[in-house]
Amino acid sequence: MKRILSIVILSVLLISCAETPVERTHYYLLNTTVLDKSKQVSINSNNQHLITIEQVVLPQYLNQASIAMLIDQNQLHYARYHVWAEDLSSAITKQLKQVIAQQNSVPSATKVIVEIDHFYPTEQSEVILAGHYWLKKSNTDPQLVNFSFKQGLKADGYAQAVLQMQQLVVLLADDIIEQSKL
């Protein structure tokens, strides 16, 4: 009896040693740039010649912490251990505001509402950002602008995908600036 009990205990110990360790959760920030105080842009107190991001609207599937990846043509996979460190809508808003503040020189004050339809890496090694935004310049009707940006991934992994997602948000900010000048 003691021999059987010893074998069972030894087996349990060996099995517990053989288990793979639990994967750690990785947290990602979309906006990681820290502004250099010597390069901060002064803001006009009259709010003249400014672009203001009023709102970034996300589809329901992006309103959660896990990073979404498109697999196949229409199936989403949510990463279990790769999550956003902050609300994605807030992160995109911060990134847009920061890029726009560094380059902001438009003829008149412009308010912007961004609605994102797609924002994810794909199984085909691309990152996609698509949707539309409304530009509201002083004394004019809102102008609807569609956008669609896509880049091939330069390396595998969620960390690389997030870096390229940051670049797509910069492209969106640049597009907003250019459209505001028209």
LINVEN-V532744 format. One record per pair of residues at least 12 apart in sequence whose ideal C-beta (glycine too) atoms are under 6 Angstrom apart, sorted by the first residue. I is the first residue (numbers start at 1). J is the second residue. D is the distance in whole Angstrom. If there is no record, write none. Layout:
I,J,D + I,J,D
//
This chain:
23,81,5 + 25,81,5 + 26,82,5 + 27,83,6 + 27,85,4 + 28,84,6 + 28,162,5 + 29,85,5 + 30,91,4 + 30,95,6 + 30,166,6 + 31,91,6 + 31,94,5 + 31,95,4 + 41,101,5 + 47,109,6 + 48,109,6 + 49,106,6 + 50,109,5 + 51,100,5 + 51,104,6 + 51,106,6 + 51,110,5 + 51,180,6 + 52,111,5 + 53,93,6 + 53,96,5 + 53,97,5 + 53,112,5 + 54,111,5 + 54,113,5 + 55,113,5 + 56,89,5 + 56,92,5 + 56,93,5 + 56,114,5 + 57,115,4 + 58,89,5 + 58,116,5 + 62,88,6 + 65,83,4 + 65,84,5 + 66,78,4 + 66,79,5 + 66,83,5 + 67,79,5 + 67,82,5 + 67,158,6 + 68,120,5 + 69,120,6 + 69,121,5 + 70,120,5 + 70,122,4 + 71,123,4 + 82,158,4 + 92,169,6 + 95,169,5 + 96,173,5 + 99,170,5 + 99,173,4 + 100,173,5 + 103,177,6 + 106,180,4 + 106,181,6 + 108,137,5 + 108,138,5 + 109,138,5 + 110,135,6 + 110,137,5 + 110,180,4 + 111,136,4 + 112,133,6 + 112,135,6 + 112,176,6 + 113,134,5 + 114,133,4 + 115,131,5 + 115,132,6 + 116,131,4 + 117,130,5 + 117,131,4 + 118,130,4 + 121,161,4 + 125,152,6 + 125,153,4 + 126,150,6 + 126,152,6 + 127,151,5 + 127,161,6 + 127,164,5 + 127,165,5 + 128,150,5 + 129,149,5 + 129,168,4 + 130,148,4 + 132,144,6 + 132,146,5 + 133,145,5 + 135,179,6 + 145,179,5 + 147,175,6 + 149,168,5 + 149,171,5 + 151,164,5
//
